Amino acid sequence: QVQLVESGGGLVQPGGSLRLSCTASGSIFSMYGMNWYRQAPGKQRELVASISGGGLTNYADSVKGRFTISRDNAKNTVYLQMNSLKPEDTAVYYCFGGWGTWGQGTQVTVSS
C-alpha cells in the first residue's frame, strides 16, 4: 500500500511562512490528485487545497492568495506553501492521496 509521509509543520508567528511536504512511497503518485486538509481542535476536518494529476489547483476561500499547492511528480511529493499565516490557520494538516490514503498529519501553530 502506498503511504504518505508529511513534514514541515511547526510554530510560526503571525505573518510568517511555512512549507509543508508530503511524500508518497509508491510510483502511482503522478496518476492521482492530491489534497491538503486541516483540522483545528473541536472542528471538522476541512479541505484546504487540491491539485490534479495535471496540475490544476483549487483552494478554500479562507486561504486563497496566501497558500499555494504544488507537486513534483519526479519526487512523488506535494507541497503546501503557506504565507501570511494567521492564528486561525492553527491546525493539524493532513495530505490525502486520490487513491484513498491519509498522511499522519503535521501540527501547524501560528502564535506570537
FENVEN-V243709 format. One record per residue. N is the residue number from 1. RES is the residue in one small letter. PHI is phi as a letter, one per 30 degrees, with the letter a starting at -180 (NA if undefined). PSI is psi in whole degrees, -180 to 180 (none if undefined). Layout:
# FENVEN-V243709
N_RES_PHI_PSI + N_RES_PHI_PSI
This chain:
# FENVEN-V243709
1_q_NA_136 + 2_v_d_127 + 3_q_c_160 + 4_l_b_133 + 5_v_b_123 + 6_e_c_156 + 7_s_a_166 + 8_g_j_-5 + 9_g_d_175 + 10_g_l_-168 + 11_l_c_130 + 12_v_b_150 + 13_q_d_155 + 14_p_e_138 + 15_g_j_-10 + 16_g_d_-176 + 17_s_b_152 + 18_l_b_153 + 19_r_b_122 + 20_l_c_146 + 21_s_b_149 + 22_c_b_117 + 23_t_c_132 + 24_a_c_148 + 25_s_d_-10 + 26_g_b_175 + 27_s_d_1 + 28_i_d_-7 + 29_f_e_-47 + 30_s_d_-16 + 31_m_d_-9 + 32_y_b_152 + 33_g_d_155 + 34_m_b_150 + 35_n_b_149 + 36_w_c_130 + 37_y_c_165 + 38_r_b_154 + 39_q_b_116 + 40_a_c_157 + 41_p_e_129 + 42_g_i_6 + 43_k_b_161 + 44_q_d_155 + 45_r_d_136 + 46_e_b_148 + 47_l_d_129 + 48_v_c_-48 + 49_a_a_150 + 50_s_b_151 + 51_i_b_131 + 52_s_d_173 + 53_g_d_-29 + 54_g_c_-1 + 55_g_j_5 + 56_l_d_137 + 57_t_c_156 + 58_n_b_146 + 59_y_b_151 + 60_a_d_148 + 61_d_e_-33 + 62_s_d_-17 + 63_v_c_-4 + 64_k_e_134 + 65_g_i_-11 + 66_r_c_-35 + 67_f_c_148 + 68_t_b_125 + 69_i_c_141 + 70_s_b_168 + 71_r_b_150 + 72_d_b_99 + 73_n_d_-28 + 74_a_d_-27 + 75_k_c_4 + 76_n_h_40 + 77_t_b_139 + 78_v_c_144 + 79_y_b_155 + 80_l_b_105 + 81_q_d_122 + 82_m_c_116 + 83_n_c_164 + 84_s_h_48 + 85_l_d_146 + 86_k_b_156 + 87_p_e_-33 + 88_e_d_-6 + 89_d_d_-6 + 90_t_d_125 + 91_a_a_170 + 92_v_d_128 + 93_y_c_133 + 94_y_b_140 + 95_c_c_153 + 96_f_b_126 + 97_g_c_144 + 98_g_e_-17 + 99_w_d_-1 + 100_g_j_17 + 101_t_c_138 + 102_w_c_147 + 103_g_d_175 + 104_q_d_-14 + 105_g_j_148 + 106_t_b_135 + 107_q_d_132 + 108_v_c_122 + 109_t_b_124 + 110_v_c_109 + 111_s_a_149 + 112_s_c_none
